[in-house]
Amino acid sequence: MPATDIPVPQDPADALAAVVALRRLADQLEDAAVEQAMRAGWSWPHVAEALGVTRQAVHRKHAKRLIAAGVKLRRRSP
């Protein structure tokens, strides 16, 4: 049952297009926030905790893009 306080377009195609747009926006916001955090010296576990995911999940999703963007990533101490 849809929440009554969230406006949903009457046309299902419009409603689904809105969902897709929101997902893309959320992904862009996450990418920018993770990059900002990593440039500020945050660790993978710290970023993961803030996002509510595992360290492995956030690393797998963002490491390659961050390296390509020239972000210096923290390494674990041996």
Order of alpha helices (4+ residues) and beta strands (2+ residues): alpha-alpha-alpha
